[in-house]
Amino acid sequence: MAPNGLQVADEHLVSRHILIATGARPVPLSFPGAEHLIANEEFMELDDLPNRIVLVGGGYIASEFSHIAARAGAKVTVLQRSSRVLPNFDPDLVDG
C-alpha cells in the first residue's frame, strides 16, 4: 500500500490529503491508512486545496466541505456507510 493511501473494502484510495468528516466530533478510526486522514479543523488549515479529496462520513460537515471543495474545482468522493448522506436529516430535504 502506498504511504499516502488507504484501503476501503476492496478499493485502494491514494491522495495527497484525506479528510474524515464523521460529524460534530471527529471519531478516531482504525483501519489501514487511517493515519493519513485529517479532521475538518486541519482541512481548513491547508495552504492549498488538493485536486482530489475523499471525505469519510456523510454528515453535515462532510456535505458542507464536499460542496465547498467541489465548487473550488476539486474532484470529491464521499464514503458513507448509510444508504444516503445526512442520515439524521429529513429524507424529503436530502433526497433528490
Buried (B, 14 or more C-beta within 10 A) or exposed (E): EEEEBBEBEEEEBBBEBBBBBBBEEBEEBEEEBBEBBBBBEEBEEEEEEBEBBBBBBBBBBBBEBBEBBEEEEBEBBBBBEEEEBBEEBEEEEBEE
